Amino acid sequence: MGIRINQTSTKPILIGVCLTAIVFCLVNPLGVASGNRDVDNYAEIRSQLSETRNAKLLFLSSDSDFFDFSGTSKLRKKHSVEFALEGISEVLSAASFGDWRFNKYLSSNEITHILVPWSSAEKNRVVRKWGTQGSIAIKLGSPFFVRQAVTSGEHPVALYKVLQTGGNFLQTSDYELKWDDSTRRDFYSQSESVREVGFYSYEYLSNFRDGASVSWVMSDDIGVAENPAFEIQSSTNEISSFHITLEFVAAYGSYAPDQVITVSSPNWTKSVKVSSNRPGRVAFDMTPGEQVKMNNVLPCRSANSFDPATSDTRRFCYGLSSITVRPAQVR
């Protein structure tokens, strides 16, 4: 799996497994598919790749800069966001398992290099909010990667060599956090919009309703609160159960009132209290197909009842800030 850079290739290649932040695709981002050998912004990257036999390249990005790749940017303009994001689940699943397991996944698939937009490389981390996979925070440095080149121009990127850390290779289970139909879509996914800014020129916008660090659970005017619920679906039987950690925060800021949150499945119930500047965590194991639901215990309050600086009358219950997913039992 991945991309093998073929120095004699004459056609653009689109691999069926592409990334969302992380993408298995080659849409001629390096200029090699056209046969053009002229010196350009990617010359040093081509030179570095040519020094590795059977080089394979994986595109890796954060939520905020996936379309900073020249290839994915062109795909979105020519087709759609959904087309550009197609086939990313397996890579995201592997990345959500953490740095060590992601390195093993890359090694197992003979990935030798990753290409990262400069905005992520500058922060030395690839970060993705939880959604249909768990939270992702991949460190771009030792002991798993070493930076080899940086480009300039319209879509600057950084090339990293994958460092082999030894130990057993690890395949990943392609899983998805499947949210219940009662959970509003913008709670767990970005909203996309297009705005025309000129003649056949468009500005593409994508953002999370509540920002990149938290999603707020709300209630309506008569106090009926949302109850987010999800299950794990897996395309293989490789992992029989997953270890999940949910992190909650009080809504919101320094005036946030206390809240008690319950997390439950048909077989168990756990609870946690959150306060201003004091998040809470709930950890548990779950099997594919098992549904987990979240509920507030204390009433949800309108923002203007606890924040004197706002006139916001929306009723906030609590926030979900991260979902950490790890394999619990591997067959």
VOLOLUM-986465 format. One record per residue: residue in three letters; y, x, z negated of N, C-alpha, C, O in turn. Coordinates in pm, whole numbers, plus 50000, padded with zeros to 5 digits. Example, Ala and Ser with C-alpha at 12.3 -4.5 7.8 and 13.67 -1.06 7.14 Angstrom:
2
ALA	49431	51319	49220	49550	51230	49220	49670	51320	49220	49668	51424	49154
SER	49775	51285	49292	49894	51367	49286	50003	51290	49213	50114	51341	49196
//
This chain:
331
MET	49881	50085	50000	50000	50000	50000	50123	50088	50000	50113	50207	49971
GLY	50241	50032	50032	50361	50110	50033	50399	50145	50175	50352	50082	50269
ILE	50481	50246	50191	50529	50282	50322	50494	50427	50347	50535	50515	50271
ARG	50422	50452	50450	50398	50589	50491	50501	50621	50597	50511	50551	50698
ILE	50579	50728	50577	50682	50764	50671	50618	50840	50785	50573	50954	50767
ASN	50613	50779	50902	50550	50838	51019	50659	50895	51108	50739	50820	51164
GLN	50664	51028	51120	50772	51092	51193	50768	51064	51343	50865	51095	51412
THR	50657	51007	51396	50649	50979	51538	50659	50831	51568	50648	50789	51683
SER	50681	50750	51464	50689	50606	51483	50806	50569	51572	50912	50632	51565
THR	50786	50468	51656	50895	50426	51745	50935	50282	51723	51022	50231	51795
LYS	50875	50213	51625	50907	50074	51602	50938	50050	51457	50878	50112	51369
PRO	51034	49960	51428	51056	49920	51289	50930	49856	51233	50857	49790	51306
ILE	50905	49875	51104	50786	49820	51039	50829	49734	50923	50914	49774	50844
LEU	50770	49615	50912	50792	49531	50795	50659	49508	50728	50576	49435	50782
ILE	50636	49569	50614	50512	49553	50541	50515	49420	50468	50620	49377	50420
GLY	50400	49353	50460	50395	49221	50399	50428	49220	50252	50465	49116	50198
VAL	50415	49336	50185	50449	49337	50043	50584	49402	50030	50593	49524	50034
CYS	50692	49322	50013	50821	49384	49996	50882	49351	49863	50837	49259	49795
LEU	50980	49424	49826	51038	49417	49694	51156	49326	49677	51216	49280	49773
THR	51188	49299	49548	51303	49223	49500	51384	49308	49415	51477	49264	49347
ALA	51362	49382	49416	51428	49477	49344	51341	49585	49372	51368	49702	49349
ILE	51243	49548	49418	51149	49651	49441	51078	49607	49566	51022	49498	49567
VAL	51078	49687	49674	51034	49627	49798	50951	49720	49882	50988	49835	49905
PHE	50835	49669	49929	50753	49744	50020	50797	49706	50160	50737	49617	50221
CYS	50901	49769	50212	50934	49733	50348	51007	49847	50415	51076	49925	50349
LEU	50994	49855	50545	51067	49954	50622	51130	49882	50738	51062	49841	50832
VAL	51261	49865	50732	51332	49801	50842	51429	49905	50897	51549	49881	50909
ASN	51373	50020	50929	51447	50131	50988	51566	50176	50904	51671	50205	50961
PRO	51553	50184	50770	51668	50223	50689	51702	50370	50704	51815	50411	50676
LEU	51606	50451	50748	51631	50595	50757	51662	50642	50898	51689	50760	50920
GLY	51659	50551	50994	51689	50589	51130	51574	50651	51205	51589	50687	51322
VAL	51456	50667	51140	51345	50733	51206	51277	50641	51305	51217	50688	51401
ALA	51285	50509	51283	51213	50416	51371	51271	50415	51511	51201	50384	51608
SER	51397	50448	51523	51459	50446	51654	51436	50576	51729	51467	50585	51848
GLY	51381	50675	51660	51360	50804	51724	51483	50891	51718	51484	51000	51775
ASN	51585	50847	51654	51711	50921	51646	51699	51033	51545	51673	51008	51427
ARG	51718	51156	51589	51710	51273	51500	51847	51331	51469	51856	51439	51410
ASP	51953	51262	51508	52086	51314	51483	52111	51327	51333	52052	51256	51252
VAL	52201	51420	51298	52238	51436	51158	52317	51313	51115	52415	51276	51180
ASP	52276	51249	51005	52346	51133	50953	52333	51134	50802	52288	51232	50743
ASN	52372	51022	50740	52370	51015	50594	52230	51030	50536	52215	51067	50419
TYR	52127	51001	50616	51990	51005	50564	51915	51131	50604	51794	51142	50580
ALA	51985	51228	50663	51917	51349	50711	51847	51425	50598	51735	51471	50614
GLU	51914	51436	50485	51853	51511	50374	51731	51438	50319	51634	51502	50279
ILE	51734	51305	50317	51619	51230	50270	51501	51249	50364	51388	51269	50320
ARG	51528	51243	50496	51419	51267	50592	51362	51407	50575	51241	51428	50588
SER	51450	51501	50548	51405	51639	50529	51315	51651	50406	51212	51718	50410
GLN	51355	51587	50297	51274	51591	50175	51138	51524	50197	51035	51576	50153
LEU	51137	51410	50265	51011	51340	50290	50919	51420	50381	50797	51415	50366
SER	50977	51494	50475	50896	51571	50569	50819	51683	50500	50721	51734	50553
GLU	50866	51722	50381	50799	51829	50307	50678	51780	50229	50602	51861	50175
THR	50659	51647	50222	50545	51589	50152	50447	51532	50254	50483	51448	50336
ARG	50324	51578	50247	50223	51530	50340	50189	51384	50307	50172	51347	50191
ASN	50180	51303	50410	50148	51160	50394	50244	51091	50296	50201	51017	50207
ALA	50373	51116	50314	50472	51056	50223	50470	50904	50232	50461	50847	50340
LYS	50478	50842	50117	50491	50696	50108	50613	50663	50024	50635	50721	49918
LEU	50691	50569	50075	50821	50540	50014	50826	50395	49967	50792	50303	50041
LEU	50870	50377	49843	50889	50243	49786	51036	50223	49756	51099	50309	49695
PHE	51092	50109	49798	51231	50077	49768	51236	50006	49633	51163	49910	49610
LEU	51322	50054	49544	51330	50002	49408	51475	49976	49372	51560	50063	49389
SER	51504	49855	49321	51644	49826	49286	51652	49734	49166	51551	49680	49120
SER	51773	49717	49117	51801	49622	49009	51831	49486	49068	51836	49469	49190
ASP	51850	49387	48979	51892	49253	49024	52018	49261	49109	52029	49195	49213
SER	52112	49343	49065	52247	49340	49120	52261	49411	49254	52359	49389	49324
ASP	52164	49495	49292	52187	49577	49412	52071	49577	49511	52060	49668	49593
PHE	51985	49477	49504	51873	49469	49599	51923	49467	49743	51861	49527	49831
PHE	52033	49397	49768	52084	49388	49905	52182	49500	49938	52254	49493	50037
ASP	52185	49604	49855	52259	49725	49888	52178	49816	49979	52232	49913	50033
PHE	52050	49787	49997	51972	49858	50098	52016	49808	50236	52036	49688	50255
SER	52029	49899	50331	52066	49859	50467	51963	49762	50524	52000	49663	50588
GLY	51835	49791	50501	51729	49706	50557	51730	49565	50503	51725	49470	50580
THR	51736	49550	50371	51734	49415	50312	51863	49340	50339	51862	49217	50351
SER	51974	49412	50350	52101	49347	50385	52092	49285	50524	52138	49173	50545
LYS	52033	49359	50619	52019	49307	50755	51921	49190	50759	51943	49094	50833
LEU	51814	49199	50680	51717	49090	50677	51782	48961	50628	51759	48853	50684
ARG	51864	48971	50523	51930	48852	50469	52025	48791	50573	52030	48669	50588
LYS	52099	48875	50644	52193	48824	50744	52120	48760	50862	52165	48659	50915
LYS	52009	48819	50903	51939	48771	51021	51848	48652	50991	51833	48563	51074
HIS	51788	48652	50872	51692	48547	50839	51741	48464	50721	51814	48367	50739
SER	51701	48504	50600	51741	48431	50479	51710	48515	50358	51641	48616	50366
VAL	51763	48472	50244	51733	48541	50119	51583	48536	50091	51523	48636	50053
GLU	51524	48417	50111	51382	48400	50082	51297	48493	50169	51198	48549	50121
PHE	51334	48510	50294	51260	48598	50383	51268	48742	50334	51168	48814	50332
ALA	51388	48784	50294	51406	48922	50248	51330	48949	50119	51289	49063	50094
LEU	51311	48847	50037	51244	48864	49908	51093	48841	49917	51022	48857	49817
GLU	51043	48804	50033	50903	48766	50046	50810	48882	50010	50830	48995	50055
GLY	50709	48852	49931	50604	48948	49902	50633	49050	49794	50569	49155	49789
ILE	50729	49022	49706	50770	49121	49607	50692	49113	49476	50704	49203	49393
SER	50614	49010	49457	50558	48979	49326	50474	49093	49268	50486	49124	49149
GLU	50390	49154	49349	50300	49257	49295	50376	49375	49238	50341	49425	49130
VAL	50478	49421	49307	50555	49536	49260	50632	49501	49133	50637	49581	49039
LEU	50690	49382	49131	50762	49339	49011	50668	49324	48893	50705	49358	48780
SER	50549	49276	48917	50451	49264	48809	50423	49400	48749	50423	49416	48627
ALA	50400	49499	48835	50372	49635	48788	50490	49693	48712	50472	49755	48607
ALA	50611	49673	48764	50730	49728	48697	50755	49662	48563	50804	49727	48470
SER	50721	49534	48550	50744	49463	48423	50650	49510	48313	50675	49481	48196
PHE	50543	49582	48348	50450	49635	48247	50501	49762	48181	50435	49815	48092
GLY	50617	49812	48222	50677	49928	48156	50662	50056	48236	50590	50061	48335
ASP	50733	50161	48192	50741	50288	48266	50605	50350	48293	50574	50386	48407
TRP	50522	50364	48188	50395	50434	48203	50303	50363	48301	50247	50425	48390
ARG	50288	50233	48284	50200	50158	48372	50254	50151	48515	50177	50151	48611
PHE	50387	50147	48529	50444	50147	48663	50415	50279	48733	50383	50280	48852
ASN	50425	50390	48661	50390	50520	48718	50245	50523	48764	50214	50577	48870
LYS	50155	50465	48684	50014	50460	48722	49994	50374	48846	49910	50404	48931
TYR	50070	50267	48854	50061	50179	48972	50104	50255	49097	50037	50247	49201
LEU	50215	50329	49089	50261	50406	49203	50157	50510	49243	50129	50530	49362
SER	50100	50577	49143	49998	50679	49172	49875	50617	49236	49818	50673	49329
SER	49833	50502	49185	49715	50434	49237	49733	50398	49385	49637	50397	49461
ASN	49857	50367	49423	49884	50328	49561	49941	50442	49644	49992	50421	49754
GLU	49931	50565	49590	49968	50687	49662	50115	50687	49705	50151	50744	49808
ILE	50200	50622	49624	50344	50626	49648	50397	50761	49601	50379	50798	49486
THR	50462	50833	49691	50511	50967	49657	50660	50968	49620	50705	51057	49548
HIS	50736	50870	49670	50881	50868	49649	50929	50724	49632	50866	50630	49680
ILE	51043	50709	49564	51112	50580	49560	51256	50601	49604	51315	50706	49581
LEU	51310	50498	49668	51448	50500	49713	51525	50394	49635	51482	50278	49630
VAL	51637	50431	49575	51710	50344	49482	51857	50338	49521	51916	50442	49550
PRO	51919	50220	49524	52064	50212	49549	52141	50295	49447	52100	50306	49332
TRP	52251	50351	49491	52324	50442	49405	52373	50375	49277	52380	50441	49173
SER	52407	50247	49283	52457	50180	49163	52354	50178	49050	52391	50184	48933
SER	52225	50171	49085	52120	50182	48983	52094	50327	48946	52077	50360	48829
ALA	52093	50414	49048	52069	50556	49022	52175	50615	48931	52145	50700	48847
GLU	52300	50571	48948	52411	50622	48866	52389	50589	48719	52432	50665	48631
LYS	52323	50476	48690	52295	50437	48552	52161	50493	48503	52127	50477	48386
ASN	52087	50557	48593	51956	50615	48560	51854	50510	48517	51758	50542	48446
ARG	51875	50386	48558	51781	50279	48521	51779	50171	48628	51880	50140	48691
VAL	51662	50115	48647	51648	49994	48727	51622	49879	48630	51525	49883	48554
VAL	51708	49779	48632	51703	49671	48533	51698	49537	48605	51777	49511	48697
ARG	51605	49453	48562	51596	49318	48617	51576	49219	48502	51495	49241	48412
LYS	51651	49110	48509	51636	49004	48411	51502	48933	48432	51454	48923	48545
TRP	51444	48885	48325	51322	48805	48336	51348	48683	48424	51461	48636	48437
GLY	51240	48634	48483	51250	48516	48569	51110	48469	48602	51046	48402	48521
THR	51063	48505	48720	50924	48475	48754	50832	48590	48718	50710	48577	48730
GLN	50888	48701	48673	50815	48809	48605	50890	48841	48476	51000	48790	48452
GLY	50830	48927	48396	50896	48964	48272	51014	49057	48296	51039	49099	48409
SER	51087	49088	48189	51201	49179	48197	51156	49316	48248	51046	49361	48219
ILE	51244	49382	48326	51215	49513	48383	51324	49610	48342	51442	49581	48355
ALA	51284	49727	48292	51378	49834	48259	51307	49966	48285	51241	50020	48197
ILE	51321	50018	48407	51253	50140	48448	51349	50257	48440	51458	50253	48498
LYS	51311	50361	48368	51394	50481	48352	51377	50571	48473	51265	50606	48511
LEU	51490	50610	48533	51487	50696	48652	51504	50841	48610	51612	50898	48623
GLY	51398	50900	48561	51405	51039	48517	51272	51083	48459	51172	51012	48468
SER	51273	51201	48399	51152	51259	48339	51098	51163	48232	51177	51101	48161
PRO	50967	51151	48219	50861	51229	48285	50803	51163	48409	50698	51206	48457
PHE	50869	51059	48463	50807	50985	48573	50871	51010	48709	50805	50995	48811
PHE	51001	51048	48711	51070	51068	48838	51163	51188	48829	51208	51226	48721
VAL	51192	51248	48945	51295	51351	48954	51378	51323	49080	51323	51300	49187
ARG	51510	51325	49064	51598	51297	49177	51600	51414	49274	51611	51530	49232
GLN	51591	51384	49405	51587	51489	49506	51705	51486	49602	51744	51590	49655
ALA	51763	51370	49626	51873	51362	49723	51955	51236	49698	51905	51137	49644
VAL	52083	51243	49738	52174	51129	49729	52250	51119	49861	52295	51221	49914
THR	52265	50998	49915	52339	50980	50039	52477	50924	50010	52510	50890	49897
SER	52558	50914	50116	52690	50853	50106	52698	50744	50212	52596	50708	50271
GLY	52816	50693	50236	52832	50593	50340	52828	50451	50287	52850	50427	50168
GLU	52800	50356	50377	52809	50214	50344	52705	50172	50241	52736	50091	50153
HIS	52584	50224	50251	52477	50187	50159	52420	50314	50094	52310	50356	50130
PRO	52493	50377	49999	52443	50501	49938	52319	50476	49855	52310	50377	49783
VAL	52223	50567	49865	52097	50556	49793	52059	50692	49737	52114	50795	49777
ALA	51965	50692	49644	51912	50816	49586	51761	50818	49607	51694	50716	49591
LEU	51709	50935	49641	51566	50954	49660	51509	51022	49537	51562	51122	49490
TYR	51399	50967	49485	51329	51024	49370	51185	51055	49407	51120	50977	49477
LYS	51137	51167	49360	50995	51201	49374	50920	51143	49255	50967	51151	49141
VAL	50804	51083	49281	50720	51029	49175	50640	51142	49113	50565	51210	49182
LEU	50656	51162	48983	50581	51267	48913	50449	51210	48864	50445	51105	48801
GLN	50342	51281	48893	50209	51238	48849	50191	51281	48704	50199	51399	48673
THR	50165	51186	48615	50157	51216	48472	50015	51228	48420	49995	51246	48299
GLY	49915	51219	48508	49777	51233	48465	49722	51107	48403	49793	51007	48390
GLY	49595	51110	48365	49531	50993	48305	49472	50902	48410	49480	50930	48530
ASN	49414	50793	48366	49349	50700	48457	49451	50623	48540	49557	50585	48490
PHE	49418	50601	48665	49501	50517	48749	49489	50373	48703	49387	50334	48646
LEU	49591	50297	48727	49591	50158	48681	49635	50066	48794	49747	50077	48844
GLN	49548	49977	48834	49587	49872	48927	49658	49763	48845	49642	49755	48723
THR	49735	49682	48913	49808	49578	48841	49762	49440	48882	49715	49420	48994
SER	49776	49347	48793	49750	49208	48826	49878	49146	48877	49982	49154	48812
ASP	49871	49083	48993	49987	49016	49049	50002	48881	48978	49929	48787	49007
TYR	50096	48874	48883	50111	48753	48804	50248	48691	48828	50337	48753	48885
GLU	50263	48568	48783	50391	48497	48791	50411	48415	48665	50318	48351	48616
LEU	50534	48417	48612	50572	48323	48508	50610	48193	48578	50715	48184	48642
LYS	50525	48094	48565	50547	47965	48631	50615	47871	48533	50554	47828	48435
TRP	50742	47840	48559	50819	47755	48469	50790	47608	48497	50773	47566	48611
ASP	50785	47531	48389	50758	47388	48400	50868	47320	48482	50983	47363	48480
ASP	50831	47215	48553	50927	47145	48637	51045	47089	48558	51151	47065	48615
SER	51028	47068	48427	51137	47017	48344	51241	47123	48311	51349	47090	48261
THR	51211	47249	48339	51305	47358	48312	51395	47376	48433	51347	47396	48545
ARG	51526	47369	48411	51617	47379	48525	51605	47518	48589	51587	47619	48521
ARG	51616	47520	48721	51590	47640	48798	51688	47752	48766	51649	47869	48761
ASP	51817	47719	48742	51913	47825	48717	51901	47883	48576	51977	47973	48540
PHE	51807	47832	48496	51777	47893	48366	51705	48026	48386	51725	48120	48309
TYR	51621	48035	48490	51537	48154	48507	51554	48224	48642	51484	48322	48668
SER	51644	48176	48728	51661	48242	48858	51807	48246	48897	51890	48172	48844
GLN	51838	48334	48992	51973	48347	49040	52008	48234	49137	51921	48178	49204
SER	52135	48201	49141	52186	48105	49239	52248	48183	49355	52322	48279	49334
GLU	52216	48142	49476	52265	48209	49596	52367	48121	49667	52351	47999	49672
SER	52470	48182	49721	52570	48108	49798	52624	48197	49908	52621	48320	49899
VAL	52675	48133	50013	52730	48205	50128	52870	48152	50154	52892	48031	50156
ARG	52965	48243	50176	53103	48203	50203	53151	48274	50330	53141	48396	50341
GLU	53202	48197	50423	53253	48256	50547	53387	48324	50520	53479	48263	50466
VAL	53397	48451	50558	53518	48529	50531	53586	48574	50660	53689	48642	50656
GLY	53529	48537	50773	53588	48575	50901	53503	48520	51015	53409	48444	50992
PHE	53539	48558	51136	53466	48511	51253	53326	48573	51254	53311	48693	51275
TYR	53224	48489	51231	53085	48534	51220	53068	48641	51111	52983	48730	51123
SER	53148	48631	51009	53139	48725	50896	53125	48645	50768	53199	48549	50746
TYR	53029	48685	50682	52998	48607	50564	52988	48696	50441	52949	48813	50448
GLU	53024	48637	50328	53008	48703	50199	52893	48634	50125	52894	48512	50106
TYR	52794	48713	50085	52677	48659	50016	52692	48683	49867	52715	48796	49823
LEU	52679	48577	49790	52694	48586	49645	52566	48543	49575	52505	48444	49613
SER	52526	48618	49475	52410	48579	49395	52439	48616	49251	52485	48727	49222
ASN	52411	48524	49160	52438	48551	49019	52355	48459	48930	52308	48354	48973
PHE	52339	48502	48806	52276	48419	48705	52383	48333	48639	52493	48380	48610
ARG	52351	48209	48616	52449	48115	48561	52509	48167	48431	52630	48158	48411
ASP	52427	48221	48343	52474	48267	48212	52487	48418	48203	52504	48472	48093
GLY	52480	48487	48316	52492	48632	48316	52357	48702	48315	52252	48638	48308
ALA	52363	48834	48323	52242	48915	48342	52167	48944	48213	52059	49003	48218
SER	52220	48904	48097	52156	48943	47972	52097	48828	47892	52021	48852	47798
VAL	52130	48703	47925	52082	48591	47844	52086	48463	47926	52166	48450	48020
SER	52001	48368	47891	52011	48231	47943	52019	48137	47823	51939	48147	47730
TRP	52117	48045	47825	52141	47957	47712	52061	47828	47727	52054	47769	47835
VAL	52001	47787	47618	51937	47655	47608	52041	47559	47556	52109	47587	47457
MET	52055	47443	47621	52161	47350	47590	52104	47215	47548	51984	47189	47563
SER	52191	47129	47494	52154	46989	47470	52259	46900	47533	52369	46945	47565
ASP	52225	46772	47551	52323	46681	47608	52411	46622	47499	52402	46661	47383
ASP	52497	46530	47537	52597	46476	47444	52536	46396	47329	52599	46381	47225
ILE	52415	46346	47347	52353	46269	47239	52252	46353	47161	52177	46301	47078
GLY	52250	46484	47189	52169	46574	47110	52028	46600	47159	51949	46662	47088
VAL	51994	46555	47280	51861	46583	47335	51863	46720	47399	51935	46743	47496
ALA	51784	46812	47345	51788	46951	47388	51684	46981	47495	51581	46913	47507
GLU	51714	47084	47572	51616	47136	47668	51501	47201	47592	51519	47255	47483
ASN	51383	47195	47650	51265	47260	47593	51197	47344	47701	51100	47299	47762
PRO	51249	47465	47725	51190	47548	47831	51041	47572	47805	50999	47590	47691
ALA	50962	47573	47913	50818	47593	47901	50769	47668	48023	50817	47647	48135
PHE	50671	47756	48001	50614	47831	48113	50468	47861	48086	50420	47852	47973
GLU	50397	47896	48194	50262	47949	48184	50252	48070	48275	50339	48093	48359
ILE	50146	48147	48258	50122	48262	48345	50016	48224	48447	49911	48171	48413
GLN	50047	48253	48573	49949	48238	48679	49921	48375	48738	50014	48452	48762
SER	49795	48405	48761	49755	48536	48812	49666	48519	48934	49581	48430	48938
SER	49688	48605	49033	49610	48594	49157	49475	48664	49146	49391	48651	49235
THR	49452	48737	49036	49325	48806	49016	49275	48778	48875	49346	48721	48792
ASN	49153	48819	48849	49096	48807	48714	49095	48941	48642	49024	48959	48543
GLU	49174	49035	48692	49172	49171	48636	49218	49172	48490	49162	49244	48408
ILE	49320	49092	48458	49371	49085	48321	49338	48947	48266	49380	48846	48320
SER	49262	48945	48157	49218	48817	48102	49319	48756	48006	49316	48635	47984
SER	49409	48838	47949	49516	48785	47863	49635	48879	47864	49622	48998	47893
PHE	49752	48824	47833	49877	48898	47835	49942	48894	47698	49936	48793	47629
HIS	50005	49006	47659	50081	49011	47535	50228	48988	47569	50287	49063	47648
ILE	50286	48886	47510	50423	48844	47541	50511	48860	47418	50470	48827	47307
THR	50632	48912	47438	50733	48915	47332	50859	48846	47384	50917	48889	47484
LEU	50900	48741	47317	51024	48670	47350	51132	48713	47251	51108	48717	47131
GLU	51250	48743	47301	51362	48776	47214	51469	48669	47228	51510	48634	47339
PHE	51514	48617	47114	51613	48509	47111	51741	48556	47043	51739	48645	46957
VAL	51853	48496	47083	51981	48522	47018	52046	48389	46983	52019	48286	47044
ALA	52132	48394	46882	52205	48273	46842	52318	48247	46943	52371	48340	47004
ALA	52352	48122	46958	52456	48084	47054	52585	48047	46980	52584	47952	46901
TYR	52692	48118	47002	52700	48249	47067	52807	48329	46995	52888	48270	46924
GLY	52809	48459	47009	52915	48544	46955	52916	48554	46803	52819	48519	46736
SER	53028	48605	46752	53038	48633	46608	53042	48507	46523	53018	48514	46402
TYR	53072	48391	46584	53076	48266	46508	52947	48185	46521	52940	48071	46475
ALA	52848	48243	46583	52725	48167	46614	52661	48109	46488	52640	48182	46390
PRO	52629	47982	46490	52558	47922	46376	52411	47962	46379	52357	47994	46484
ASP	52348	47959	46264	52205	47990	46257	52125	47887	46336	52166	47772	46353
GLN	52010	47932	46385	51920	47843	46455	51776	47885	46425	51747	48004	46411
VAL	51687	47789	46417	51544	47815	46402	51476	47769	46530	51498	47657	46577
ILE	51394	47856	46586	51328	47827	46714	51177	47831	46693	51125	47922	46628
THR	51108	47734	46747	50963	47736	46745	50911	47766	46885	50966	47719	46985
VAL	50805	47844	46889	50735	47874	47014	50591	47829	46993	50528	47867	46894
SER	50539	47747	47084	50408	47689	47059	50326	47676	47186	50381	47667	47297
SER	50196	47676	47169	50100	47642	47274	50012	47532	47216	50032	47494	47101
PRO	49918	47480	47291	49828	47379	47234	49747	47429	47115	49690	47350	47041
ASN	49740	47563	47097	49653	47620	46994	49727	47684	46877	49663	47715	46776
TRP	49857	47704	46885	49929	47773	46778	50078	47741	46784	50128	47693	46885
THR	50147	47768	46673	50293	47752	46665	50350	47866	46582	50296	47900	46477
LYS	50458	47927	46630	50528	48032	46557	50676	47997	46555	50726	47927	46643
SER	50747	48047	46454	50889	48018	46443	50967	48143	46407	50912	48238	46353
VAL	51097	48142	46438	51183	48255	46408	51325	48203	46386	51368	48106	46449
LYS	51398	48268	46294	51537	48233	46268	51627	48336	46334	51602	48456	46325
VAL	51733	48289	46400	51831	48379	46459	51968	48349	46400	52000	48234	46368
SER	52048	48454	46386	52183	48442	46332	52277	48526	46416	52234	48600	46504
SER	52406	48513	46388	52503	48595	46458	52470	48743	46443	52451	48792	46332
ASN	52462	48813	46555	52431	48957	46558	52294	48990	46500	52268	49105	46464
ARG	52207	48890	46489	52073	48916	46437	51971	48839	46522	51936	48726	46490
PRO	51924	48904	46630	51826	48836	46717	51692	48821	46648	51667	48881	46544
GLY	51607	48741	46707	51473	48721	46654	51370	48737	46764	51399	48716	46882
ARG	51248	48776	46726	51141	48799	46822	51017	48722	46783	50985	48706	46665
VAL	50948	48674	46885	50818	48610	46866	50720	48676	46961	50745	48683	47081
ALA	50609	48726	46908	50508	48793	46990	50376	48718	46981	50340	48665	46876
PHE	50305	48712	47092	50179	48638	47096	50100	48679	47221	50155	48738	47314
ASP	49973	48648	47221	49888	48665	47338	49866	48530	47404	49854	48428	47337
MET	49862	48530	47537	49835	48406	47609	49747	48435	47730	49749	48545	47785
THR	49671	48336	47770	49581	48349	47883	49640	48276	48004	49720	48184	47985
PRO	49603	48314	48126	49651	48241	48244	49621	48093	48234	49510	48053	48200
GLY	49721	48011	48265	49706	47867	48259	49745	47803	48127	49756	47681	48119
GLU	49765	47884	48024	49805	47833	47893	49957	47814	47891	50031	47908	47923
GLN	50004	47695	47855	50148	47670	47855	50209	47701	47719	50153	47667	47614
VAL	50326	47765	47722	50403	47797	47602	50537	47726	47612	50603	47730	47716
LYS	50577	47660	47503	50701	47581	47502	50792	47628	47389	50745	47670	47283
MET	50924	47621	47413	51024	47660	47313	51103	47537	47268	51139	47452	47350
ASN	51131	47530	47139	51206	47416	47083	51303	47465	46975	51272	47558	46900
ASN	51419	47402	46968	51510	47428	46856	51473	47334	46741	51429	47221	46762
VAL	51492	47384	46617	51464	47303	46498	51592	47243	46443	51594	47125	46406
LEU	51700	47322	46437	51828	47274	46387	51908	47212	46502	51883	47246	46618
PRO	52002	47123	46472	52080	47059	46579	52159	47162	46660	52201	47265	46607
CYS	52178	47133	46788	52262	47216	46873	52408	47173	46856	52437	47055	46836
ARG	52499	47269	46863	52639	47240	46834	52730	47272	46951	52705	47366	47026
SER	52836	47192	46965	52932	47219	47070	53008	47347	47038	53034	47378	46922
ALA	53042	47422	47143	53105	47552	47122	53235	47542	47044	53263	47629	46961
ASN	53315	47438	47068	53443	47429	46999	53430	47393	46851	53529	47392	46778
SER	53307	47363	46807	53287	47335	46665	53268	47462	46583	53283	47460	46460
PHE	53234	47572	46650	53216	47698	46575	53298	47814	46631	53306	47919	46568
ASP	53359	47795	46747	53444	47898	46805	53586	47843	46819	53613	47766	46911
PRO	53675	47881	46730	53811	47824	46732	53891	47864	46855	53996	47806	46882
ALA	53844	47964	46931	53921	48012	47046	53887	47939	47175	53944	47970	47280
THR	53794	47844	47170	53753	47778	47294	53767	47626	47285	53765	47568	47177
SER	53782	47565	47401	53782	47419	47409	53653	47369	47473	53640	47251	47507
ASP	53558	47459	47489	53429	47426	47551	53354	47326	47463	53329	47352	47346
THR	53318	47214	47521	53248	47110	47444	53097	47108	47471	53027	47022	47418
ARG	53048	47201	47550	52904	47206	47575	52829	47237	47446	52878	47311	47360
ARG	52711	47180	47433	52630	47198	47313	52527	47310	47335	52436	47297	47416
PHE	52545	47420	47261	52457	47535	47272	52349	47530	47163	52378	47500	47047
CYS	52228	47560	47202	52117	47564	47105	52084	47708	47065	52092	47743	46947
TYR	52048	47790	47161	52015	47931	47138	52003	47997	47275	52010	47930	47378
GLY	51985	48128	47276	51970	48200	47401	51838	48275	47406	51788	48324	47305
LEU	51781	48284	47526	51662	48366	47551	51708	48491	47624	51757	48483	47737
SER	51693	48608	47561	51749	48730	47618	51647	48819	47687	51684	48893	47778
SER	51522	48814	47648	51423	48896	47718	51284	48838	47703	51253	48770	47605
ILE	51200	48868	47802	51058	48836	47798	50984	48963	47836	50987	49005	47952
THR	50917	49023	47741	50839	49144	47767	50694	49105	47790	50635	49031	47711
VAL	50637	49154	47899	50500	49123	47936	50418	49250	47943	50459	49347	48008
ARG	50303	49252	47879	50210	49364	47885	50068	49311	47896	50038	49204	47844
PRO	49980	49386	47963	49839	49344	47963	49783	49351	47821	49805	49450	47750
ALA	49713	49249	47779	49651	49249	47646	49505	49287	47656	49458	49370	47578
GLN	49432	49228	47750	49292	49260	47772	49270	49278	47921	49293	49186	48000
VAL	49223	49397	47958	49193	49428	48098	49043	49428	48116	48971	49495	48041
ARG	48995	49355	48213	48850	49345	48236	48795	49477	48286	48675	49488	48311
//
